[in-house]
Amino acid sequence: MNVIVRYILRELGLTFLIGFAVLTSLLLVIGLIQKALDSHIPLIFVVQLVPYVFAEMSAITLPVTLLLAVTIFFAKMAGNNEVVALKALGIHPKAFLIPVYMLAAALSIIAIGVNEFSITWGRQGINAITYRSAEEILLGQLRQAKQFDTANKNITIIAQGVDEQRRLIRPTIIFKREAITIEAQTAQIAIDFNANTMTITLIDFRVIGEGGGFVLAGAERIETIPLSQIMQTGERQSPSSMGIFEIQEERKKIIEQIEQQRRIIVAHRTFSASLGAVNDWAATEIAEAQQVIRRLQRNYARLSVEPPRRLATGFCCFFFVWLGAPLAIWMKKTDFFSSFFACFVPILILYYPLLMFGLDQAKLGAMSPSSVWLANLSIGLIGLWFLRQIHRY
């Protein structure tokens, strides 16, 4: 039996590693092209993105590759009547399926770690390289298109050209939120990576207010803009871009803020009651505090669902194998594509819709954060039925 288990794990592991390398490499190239096109990153910086994008793509390809490897191996094994031969020897299918399930559980834990690693290390690395390429991106667009819009669309930079000293020729900077426009003869751009800011030094400038009225003029003016406004990095935009420990800290802060707003409400109501102004309980301050509490509670619900979501999506590796292995054996076809797509259909039409449903409801606070496990449980029940079939026949 040990020989059979070693044979299964060796063949399955080899198929998995080959499929993982091929699929991850393919998605790596696609991911690099997408990030290069979206952020207009120069080629030298695209090469530096490889390890970070690889970590991000690995979290996506791991469960799919594992499902593909399992269906390929067990479809071939069942199609060649190897399962029938093992049963004839008195070896129950669970004897060689349990080690595979144990491998899938171990890979599920690894998938959770890879996902966390891709968020805390991978995305931070991508953001850092994107920031470092900010100056090249900005100057490159000004050379070609003569215009650059920041990620938040609040600032537009227009220049007639860029000289050999990397200075902007006759630049115009439009601050839409402040409703001012700055014109200058030349401007020099400098990036401070420690402060994550971009400094624009304008020479012989003129400030024009809203409506075209003259405001100010001078020999030199320095404008400092955070790089987070210049480049779209996705940093801290959602709980999905935060590490687990960051989520825990953020949840503690939100709880403290909610308690603070509740104390404000109690203080206003106590003060109103002491004056006998019962009708003043619905004062503007109380209504504003209640609105802040509702907003904080929505943010808390979004943060609370993220840890169980990562556990559930990590353990999809186990549930994919739980379904894929018995289904491939039950079909008894050497054509592994048929087995793979037979497994992928319930995953496509049942797993992902249920996952999105549970995720959306948990974010809204309508359901418990544990509802993200509904998708895994549904796949588990289907896999249990096929498991009973191969055990019975």
C-alpha positions as CSV (number, residue, x, y, z in Angstrom):
1,M,0.0,0.0,0.0
2,N,2.9,2.4,0.7
3,V,4.2,1.8,-2.8
4,I,0.8,2.7,-4.3
5,V,0.5,5.9,-2.1
6,R,4.0,7.0,-3.1
7,Y,3.2,6.3,-6.8
8,I,0.0,8.4,-6.6
9,L,1.6,11.3,-4.7
10,R,4.6,11.3,-7.0
11,E,2.6,11.3,-10.2
12,L,0.1,13.7,-8.9
13,G,2.8,16.1,-7.6
14,L,4.7,16.0,-10.9
15,T,1.6,16.8,-12.9
16,F,0.7,19.6,-10.4
17,L,4.2,21.2,-10.6
18,I,4.3,21.2,-14.4
19,G,0.8,22.6,-14.7
20,F,1.5,25.2,-12.0
21,A,4.7,26.4,-13.7
22,V,3.0,26.6,-17.1
23,L,-0.2,28.3,-16.0
24,T,1.5,30.7,-13.6
25,S,4.0,31.7,-16.3
26,L,1.2,32.4,-18.7
27,L,-0.7,34.5,-16.2
28,L,2.5,36.2,-15.2
29,V,3.1,37.5,-18.7
30,I,-0.6,38.6,-19.0
31,G,-0.4,40.3,-15.6
32,L,2.8,42.2,-16.5
33,I,1.4,43.3,-19.8
34,Q,-1.8,44.5,-18.1
35,K,0.0,46.5,-15.3
36,A,2.4,48.0,-17.9
37,L,-0.6,49.1,-20.0
38,D,-2.7,50.4,-17.1
39,S,0.1,52.3,-15.4
40,H,2.3,53.0,-18.5
41,I,5.3,51.6,-16.6
42,P,8.6,51.6,-18.6
43,L,10.1,48.3,-19.5
44,I,13.0,48.5,-17.0
45,F,10.4,48.7,-14.2
46,V,8.2,46.0,-15.7
47,V,11.1,43.5,-15.3
48,Q,11.3,44.5,-11.6
49,L,7.7,43.6,-11.1
50,V,8.2,39.9,-12.0
51,P,8.6,38.5,-8.4
52,Y,5.7,40.5,-7.1
53,V,3.3,39.7,-9.9
54,F,4.4,36.0,-9.7
55,A,3.3,35.9,-6.0
56,E,0.0,37.5,-6.9
57,M,-0.6,35.1,-9.8
58,S,0.4,32.0,-7.7
59,A,-2.5,32.6,-5.4
60,I,-4.9,32.4,-8.4
61,T,-3.4,29.5,-10.2
62,L,-2.8,27.1,-7.2
63,P,-6.4,25.8,-6.8
64,V,-7.1,25.6,-10.5
65,T,-3.8,23.8,-11.2
66,L,-4.5,21.3,-8.3
67,L,-7.9,20.6,-9.7
68,L,-6.5,20.0,-13.2
69,A,-3.7,17.7,-11.8
70,V,-6.2,15.6,-9.8
71,T,-8.6,15.2,-12.7
72,I,-5.8,14.3,-15.2
73,F,-4.3,11.7,-12.9
74,F,-7.5,10.0,-11.6
75,A,-9.1,10.1,-15.1
76,K,-6.2,8.2,-16.5
77,M,-6.1,5.9,-13.5
78,A,-9.8,5.1,-13.8
79,G,-9.8,4.9,-17.6
80,N,-7.0,2.3,-17.5
81,N,-9.0,0.2,-14.9
82,E,-6.3,0.7,-12.3
83,V,-9.0,1.6,-9.7
84,V,-10.9,-1.6,-10.6
85,A,-7.6,-3.6,-10.2
86,L,-7.0,-2.0,-6.7
87,K,-10.6,-2.9,-5.7
88,A,-10.0,-6.5,-6.9
89,L,-7.0,-6.6,-4.6
90,G,-9.3,-5.6,-1.7
91,I,-8.0,-2.0,-1.5
92,H,-10.8,0.4,-0.7
93,P,-10.7,3.7,-2.7
94,K,-10.5,5.7,0.5
95,A,-7.1,4.1,1.2
96,F,-5.5,6.0,-1.7
97,L,-7.8,9.0,-1.6
98,I,-7.1,10.0,2.0
99,P,-3.4,10.8,1.3
100,V,-4.5,12.9,-1.6
101,Y,-7.0,14.8,0.6
102,M,-4.2,15.3,3.2
103,L,-2.0,16.8,0.4
104,A,-4.9,19.0,-0.7
105,A,-5.4,20.2,2.9
106,A,-1.7,21.0,3.2
107,L,-1.8,22.9,-0.1
108,S,-4.8,24.8,1.2
109,I,-2.8,26.1,4.1
110,I,0.0,27.0,1.7
111,A,-2.5,28.8,-0.5
112,I,-3.7,30.9,2.5
113,G,-0.1,31.8,3.2
114,V,0.6,32.6,-0.5
115,N,-2.4,34.9,-0.6
116,E,-1.4,36.7,2.5
117,F,2.2,37.0,1.2
118,S,1.0,38.3,-2.2
119,I,-1.0,41.1,-0.4
120,T,1.5,42.2,2.3
121,W,4.7,41.7,0.2
122,G,3.6,41.5,-3.4
123,R,1.3,44.5,-3.6
124,Q,3.5,46.6,-1.5
125,G,6.4,45.8,-3.9
126,I,4.2,46.6,-6.9
127,N,3.2,50.0,-5.3
128,A,6.9,50.8,-4.5
129,I,8.0,50.1,-8.1
130,T,5.0,52.0,-9.5
131,Y,6.0,55.0,-7.3
132,R,9.6,54.8,-8.5
133,S,8.5,54.8,-12.1
134,A,6.2,57.8,-11.5
135,E,8.7,60.4,-12.8
136,E,9.4,58.4,-16.0
137,I,5.7,57.8,-16.6
138,L,4.9,61.5,-16.1
139,L,7.7,62.7,-18.4
140,G,7.0,60.1,-21.0
141,Q,3.4,61.1,-21.3
142,L,4.3,64.8,-21.4
143,R,6.8,64.1,-24.2
144,Q,4.2,62.1,-26.3
145,A,0.7,63.4,-25.4
146,K,1.8,66.8,-23.9
147,Q,-0.7,66.1,-21.0
148,F,-0.8,64.1,-17.8
149,D,-3.8,63.5,-15.6
150,T,-3.3,62.2,-12.0
151,A,-5.1,59.1,-10.9
152,N,-7.7,61.0,-8.9
153,K,-8.4,63.3,-11.9
154,N,-7.9,66.3,-9.7
155,I,-4.7,67.6,-11.3
156,T,-3.9,68.0,-15.0
157,I,-0.4,68.9,-16.1
158,I,0.1,70.2,-19.7
159,A,3.5,71.1,-21.2
160,Q,4.8,72.0,-24.6
161,G,7.7,69.6,-24.2
162,V,10.5,68.2,-22.1
163,D,14.1,69.4,-22.6
164,E,17.3,67.4,-22.2
165,Q,17.6,68.4,-18.5
166,R,14.2,66.9,-17.9
167,R,12.6,70.2,-17.4
168,L,9.0,71.0,-18.5
169,I,8.8,73.7,-21.1
170,R,5.9,76.3,-20.6
171,P,4.0,74.0,-18.2
172,T,0.4,74.6,-17.1
173,I,-0.9,72.9,-14.0
174,I,-4.6,72.8,-13.4
175,F,-5.9,72.1,-9.9
176,K,-9.6,71.3,-10.4
177,R,-10.6,71.0,-6.8
178,E,-8.9,74.3,-5.8
179,A,-10.1,75.9,-9.1
180,I,-6.7,77.5,-9.8
181,T,-4.3,77.2,-12.8
182,I,-0.6,77.8,-12.6
183,E,1.4,78.8,-15.7
184,A,5.2,78.9,-15.8
185,Q,8.1,79.3,-18.1
186,T,9.8,76.1,-17.0
187,A,9.3,73.5,-14.2
188,Q,11.5,70.8,-12.6
189,I,10.1,67.6,-11.2
190,A,11.7,65.7,-8.3
191,I,10.5,62.6,-6.5
192,D,11.0,62.0,-2.8
193,F,10.6,58.3,-2.2
194,N,11.0,58.5,1.6
195,A,8.1,61.0,1.8
196,N,6.2,59.5,-1.2
197,T,5.7,62.9,-2.7
198,M,6.4,64.6,-6.0
199,T,7.8,68.2,-5.9
200,I,7.3,70.6,-8.9
201,T,9.4,73.7,-8.9
202,L,7.9,76.3,-11.1
203,I,10.0,79.2,-12.5
204,D,8.5,82.5,-13.5
205,F,5.0,81.4,-12.5
206,R,1.6,83.0,-12.7
207,V,-1.5,81.8,-10.7
208,I,-4.9,82.3,-12.3
209,G,-8.0,81.9,-10.3
210,E,-11.5,80.6,-11.2
211,G,-12.9,82.6,-14.1
212,G,-9.5,83.5,-15.5
213,G,-8.7,86.3,-13.0
214,F,-5.1,87.0,-12.0
215,V,-4.2,86.0,-8.5
216,L,-0.4,85.9,-8.0
217,A,2.9,85.9,-9.8
218,G,6.5,85.3,-8.8
219,A,9.9,84.0,-9.7
220,E,9.6,80.6,-8.1
221,R,6.9,78.4,-6.6
222,I,7.1,74.8,-5.2
223,E,4.1,72.5,-5.4
224,T,4.2,69.2,-3.4
225,I,1.8,66.4,-4.5
226,P,1.4,63.0,-2.8
227,L,2.4,60.1,-5.0
228,S,-0.8,58.3,-4.1
229,Q,-2.6,61.1,-6.1
230,I,-0.3,60.8,-9.0
231,M,-0.3,57.0,-9.5
232,Q,-3.2,54.5,-9.1
233,T,-1.8,51.8,-6.8
234,G,-4.9,50.5,-5.0
235,E,-3.0,50.9,-1.7
236,R,-5.5,50.9,1.3
237,Q,-8.5,51.2,-1.0
238,S,-10.2,48.1,0.3
239,P,-9.8,45.4,3.0
240,S,-8.7,43.0,0.3
241,S,-5.5,45.0,0.0
242,M,-4.7,44.9,3.7
243,G,-2.9,42.2,5.7
244,I,-4.6,40.3,8.4
245,F,-2.9,42.1,11.2
246,E,-3.7,45.5,9.6
247,I,-7.4,44.4,9.4
248,Q,-7.3,43.5,13.1
249,E,-5.9,46.9,14.0
250,E,-8.4,48.7,11.8
251,R,-11.3,46.8,13.4
252,K,-10.1,48.0,16.9
253,K,-9.9,51.6,15.7
254,I,-13.5,51.4,14.3
255,I,-14.8,49.9,17.5
256,E,-13.2,52.8,19.4
257,Q,-14.7,55.3,17.0
258,I,-18.2,53.7,17.3
259,E,-18.0,53.9,21.1
260,Q,-16.9,57.5,20.8
261,Q,-19.9,58.4,18.6
262,R,-22.2,56.6,21.0
263,R,-20.9,58.6,23.9
264,I,-21.6,61.7,21.9
265,I,-25.2,60.6,21.5
266,V,-25.6,59.8,25.2
267,A,-24.1,63.1,26.1
268,H,-26.5,65.1,23.9
269,R,-29.5,63.1,25.1
270,T,-28.5,63.5,28.7
271,F,-28.1,67.2,28.2
272,S,-31.4,67.6,26.4
273,A,-33.2,65.5,29.1
274,S,-31.7,67.6,31.9
275,L,-33.2,70.7,30.3
276,G,-36.5,69.1,29.7
277,A,-36.0,69.4,25.9
278,V,-37.3,66.0,25.1
279,N,-38.1,67.0,21.5
280,D,-34.5,67.9,21.0
281,W,-33.4,64.3,21.1
282,A,-33.4,64.2,17.3
283,A,-30.9,67.1,17.1
284,T,-28.7,67.5,14.2
285,E,-25.6,66.4,16.2
286,I,-27.3,63.1,17.2
287,A,-28.4,62.5,13.6
288,E,-24.9,63.1,12.3
289,A,-23.4,60.8,15.0
290,Q,-25.9,58.0,14.1
291,Q,-25.0,58.4,10.4
292,V,-21.3,58.1,11.3
293,I,-22.0,54.9,13.3
294,R,-23.8,53.4,10.4
295,R,-20.9,54.1,8.1
296,L,-18.4,52.7,10.6
297,Q,-20.6,49.6,11.0
298,R,-20.5,49.0,7.2
299,N,-16.8,49.4,7.2
300,Y,-16.5,47.0,10.2
301,A,-18.6,44.4,8.4
302,R,-16.4,44.7,5.3
303,L,-13.3,44.2,7.4
304,S,-14.8,41.3,9.4
305,V,-15.6,39.3,6.3
306,E,-12.1,39.4,4.9
307,P,-10.3,36.9,7.2
308,P,-13.0,34.1,6.8
309,R,-13.0,34.9,3.0
310,R,-9.3,34.3,2.8
311,L,-9.6,31.0,4.7
312,A,-12.5,29.9,2.6
313,T,-10.8,30.7,-0.7
314,G,-7.6,29.1,0.5
315,F,-9.4,25.8,1.4
316,C,-11.1,25.7,-2.0
317,C,-8.0,23.7,-2.9
318,F,-9.2,20.9,-0.6
319,F,-12.9,21.1,-1.8
320,F,-11.9,21.1,-5.4
321,V,-9.9,17.9,-4.9
322,W,-12.8,16.5,-2.8
323,L,-15.0,16.9,-5.8
324,G,-12.5,16.3,-8.6
325,A,-11.0,13.0,-7.5
326,P,-14.2,10.9,-7.0
327,L,-15.8,12.5,-10.1
328,A,-12.9,11.6,-12.3
329,I,-12.9,8.0,-11.0
330,W,-16.7,7.8,-11.4
331,M,-16.6,8.9,-15.0
332,K,-14.0,6.3,-16.0
333,K,-12.7,8.2,-19.0
334,T,-9.1,8.5,-20.1
335,D,-10.1,11.8,-21.7
336,F,-9.1,14.1,-18.8
337,F,-10.6,17.2,-20.4
338,S,-14.1,15.7,-20.0
339,S,-13.4,15.0,-16.4
340,F,-11.9,18.5,-15.8
341,F,-14.8,20.3,-17.4
342,A,-17.3,18.1,-15.6
343,C,-15.7,19.3,-12.4
344,F,-15.4,22.8,-13.5
345,V,-19.1,23.2,-14.5
346,P,-20.5,22.9,-10.9
347,I,-17.6,25.1,-9.7
348,L,-18.5,27.7,-12.3
349,I,-22.3,27.7,-11.9
350,L,-22.5,27.0,-8.2
351,Y,-19.2,27.7,-6.4
352,Y,-18.4,31.2,-7.6
353,P,-22.0,32.6,-7.5
354,L,-22.5,31.2,-4.0
355,L,-19.1,32.7,-3.0
356,M,-20.1,36.1,-4.3
357,F,-23.6,35.9,-2.8
358,G,-22.2,35.1,0.7
359,L,-19.5,37.7,0.3
360,D,-21.9,40.5,-0.7
361,Q,-24.4,39.6,2.1
362,A,-21.7,39.5,4.7
363,K,-20.3,42.9,3.6
364,L,-23.8,44.3,4.0
365,G,-24.2,42.8,7.4
366,A,-27.2,40.8,6.3
367,M,-25.5,37.5,7.0
368,S,-22.7,36.2,9.2
369,P,-19.1,36.4,7.8
370,S,-19.0,32.6,7.9
371,S,-21.5,32.6,5.0
372,V,-18.5,32.8,2.7
373,W,-18.1,29.1,3.4
374,L,-21.4,28.3,1.6
375,A,-19.7,27.8,-1.7
376,N,-17.2,25.3,-0.2
377,L,-20.0,23.4,1.6
378,S,-22.0,23.1,-1.7
379,I,-19.0,21.6,-3.5
380,G,-18.4,19.4,-0.5
381,L,-21.9,17.9,-0.6
382,I,-21.6,17.2,-4.4
383,G,-18.2,15.6,-3.8
384,L,-19.6,13.5,-1.0
385,W,-22.3,12.1,-3.3
386,F,-19.7,11.0,-5.9
387,L,-17.5,9.6,-3.1
388,R,-20.3,7.4,-2.0
389,Q,-20.8,6.2,-5.6
390,I,-17.3,5.1,-6.1
391,H,-17.2,3.4,-2.6
392,R,-20.5,1.5,-3.4
393,Y,-19.6,0.4,-6.9
